[in-house]
Amino acid sequence: MSSRKRYFSTIELVLIPMFAALMAIGANVTSFLVIGGVPITLQTLFATLAGALLGSRRGALAMMIYVLIGLAGFPVFAQFRGGLGSLVSPTFGFLLSFIILAFVVGKIIERSSKKSVSTFMVACFVGLTINYVLGTNYMYFAYQFIADLDAITYGMAWSWMVAPLVKDIIFTIFAAVLASRIYHTVNKNANPLQRKLAS
């Protein structure tokens, strides 16, 4: 029993911080591109992979760690921002959505009896939907009630998301295919004990 716990802890100690670090990298590698105040990042890709590969609990935990590190003041958010001031940023809803996204993607895959590419595809696109619905609505209400910019309409907020959406649809397909292949490769090569621990 103790050896199982040690194996499980090793996975957590390595993979969870790794995905939190990937989120920080993905937040800034292309964030110099901004549309309507929304930086173009690779965060949705890494959040989706976290849920698909780490599972619901560990994937969500990785995203929570990333968000908490940023709120603590480390410049890990898009455009090297961080701190509690991010709470009132119009794009903070996207950061919150990454936690829910990773959890839901992982949960759908975990509960599916058939771990096919289509299962991963459905899970990843459900996660993308959560990301955009929560993030865009938060952004709209933040502009309306925090920034007090009445000129920004609901339709305008969604129109800003068209360009990022094209990019994220492509990356979501990529994430689903990649996660499916990694999952089956790992489970094919793992011994029975490792499969049980990974489940």
C-alpha positions in Angstrom: 0.0 0.0 0.0 2.8 2.4 0.9 4.6 1.7 -2.4 1.4 2.6 -4.3 1.1 5.9 -2.5 4.7 6.7 -3.3 4.2 6.0 -7.0 1.1 8.1 -7.0 2.8 11.0 -5.3 5.7 10.8 -7.7 3.3 11.3 -10.6 1.7 14.2 -8.9 5.0 15.9 -7.9 6.3 15.7 -11.5 3.3 16.2 -13.8 1.2 18.7 -11.9 3.9 21.3 -11.6 5.0 20.6 -15.2 1.6 21.5 -16.5 1.4 24.6 -14.3 4.8 25.6 -15.9 3.5 24.9 -19.4 0.6 27.2 -18.7 3.0 30.0 -17.8 4.9 29.4 -21.0 1.8 29.1 -23.1 0.4 32.3 -21.6 3.3 34.4 -22.9 4.9 32.8 -26.0 2.4 34.5 -28.3 0.7 37.0 -26.0 2.1 40.0 -27.9 -0.8 39.4 -30.3 -3.9 41.0 -28.8 -7.4 41.2 -30.2 -10.0 43.4 -28.3 -7.9 43.3 -25.2 -7.6 39.5 -25.3 -4.1 38.2 -25.7 -3.6 35.3 -28.1 -2.1 32.4 -26.0 -1.6 28.7 -26.0 -3.2 28.3 -22.6 -6.4 26.5 -23.8 -4.2 23.9 -25.4 -2.2 23.1 -22.3 -5.3 23.2 -20.0 -7.0 20.7 -22.3 -4.0 18.4 -22.3 -3.8 18.7 -18.5 -7.4 17.4 -18.1 -7.0 14.7 -20.8 -3.7 13.4 -19.6 -3.7 14.0 -15.9 -7.4 13.3 -15.2 -10.0 15.5 -13.6 -8.6 15.9 -10.2 -4.9 16.3 -11.0 -5.6 18.4 -14.1 -7.8 20.8 -12.2 -5.2 20.9 -9.4 -2.5 21.9 -11.9 -4.6 24.7 -13.2 -5.4 25.9 -9.6 -1.7 26.0 -8.8 -1.0 28.0 -11.9 -3.8 30.6 -11.1 -2.7 30.8 -7.4 1.0 31.4 -8.4 -0.2 34.2 -10.7 -2.4 35.8 -8.0 0.5 35.5 -5.6 2.3 38.0 -7.8 4.5 35.9 -10.1 4.3 37.2 -13.7 2.9 34.0 -15.2 -0.3 35.3 -16.7 -0.5 36.6 -20.3 1.9 39.5 -21.0 3.8 38.6 -17.9 1.2 39.9 -15.5 0.4 38.7 -12.0 -0.9 39.8 -8.7 -4.3 40.2 -7.1 -5.1 43.0 -9.6 -5.7 40.2 -12.1 -9.0 39.5 -10.3 -10.6 42.6 -11.9 -9.1 42.0 -15.3 -11.6 41.3 -18.0 -9.7 38.2 -19.0 -9.7 36.6 -15.5 -12.8 34.6 -16.4 -10.6 32.6 -18.9 -8.2 31.8 -16.1 -11.0 30.5 -13.9 -12.4 28.5 -16.8 -9.1 26.6 -17.2 -9.7 24.9 -13.8 -13.2 23.8 -14.8 -12.1 22.9 -18.3 -9.4 20.6 -17.1 -11.8 18.9 -14.5 -14.6 18.4 -17.0 -12.3 17.1 -19.8 -10.7 14.6 -17.4 -14.0 13.5 -15.9 -15.6 12.8 -19.3 -12.7 10.7 -20.3 -12.5 8.9 -17.0 -16.2 8.0 -17.1 -16.1 6.8 -20.6 -15.8 3.0 -21.0 -14.4 3.4 -24.5 -11.3 5.5 -24.6 -11.5 6.2 -28.3 -10.3 9.2 -30.3 -13.9 10.3 -30.5 -14.2 10.3 -26.7 -11.2 12.5 -26.3 -12.5 14.7 -29.1 -15.9 15.2 -27.4 -14.3 15.8 -24.0 -11.8 18.4 -25.4 -14.5 20.3 -27.3 -16.8 20.4 -24.2 -13.8 21.9 -22.4 -13.3 24.5 -25.2 -17.0 25.4 -24.9 -16.7 26.0 -21.2 -13.6 28.1 -21.8 -15.3 30.4 -24.2 -18.7 30.6 -22.5 -17.3 31.4 -19.1 -14.4 33.5 -20.3 -16.3 35.7 -22.7 -19.3 36.3 -20.4 -16.9 37.2 -17.6 -15.1 39.6 -19.9 -18.3 41.3 -21.0 -19.6 41.8 -17.5 -16.2 43.0 -16.4 -16.2 45.7 -19.1 -19.8 46.6 -18.2 -19.6 46.7 -14.3 -15.9 47.0 -13.5 -14.4 49.0 -16.3 -17.8 50.8 -16.8 -17.5 50.7 -20.6 -21.1 50.7 -21.8 -20.0 51.1 -25.5 -18.8 47.5 -25.5 -21.8 45.3 -26.4 -22.3 41.6 -25.8 -22.0 41.0 -29.5 -18.7 42.9 -29.7 -17.2 40.8 -26.9 -18.0 37.7 -28.8 -16.8 39.1 -32.1 -13.3 39.6 -30.5 -13.2 35.8 -29.8 -13.6 34.8 -33.5 -9.9 34.9 -34.3 -8.8 33.1 -31.1 -11.6 30.5 -31.7 -10.2 29.5 -35.0 -6.8 28.9 -33.4 -8.3 27.1 -30.5 -10.4 24.8 -32.6 -7.3 23.6 -34.5 -5.4 23.2 -31.2 -8.3 21.3 -29.6 -8.4 18.8 -32.4 -4.6 18.4 -32.0 -4.9 18.0 -28.2 -7.6 15.3 -28.6 -5.6 13.3 -31.1 -2.3 13.7 -29.2 -3.8 12.9 -25.8 -5.5 9.8 -27.2 -2.3 8.5 -28.6 -0.3 9.2 -25.5 -3.0 7.5 -23.3 -3.0 4.3 -25.4 0.8 4.2 -25.7 1.2 4.6 -21.9 -1.5 2.0 -21.1 -0.1 -0.4 -23.7 3.4 -0.3 -22.2 2.4 -0.1 -18.6 2.3 -3.1 -16.3 -1.0 -4.0 -14.5 0.0 -2.2 -11.3 0.8 1.0 -13.2 -2.5 0.8 -15.0 -4.4 0.5 -11.8 -2.5 3.4 -10.2 -3.0 5.6 -13.3 -6.8 4.9 -13.3 
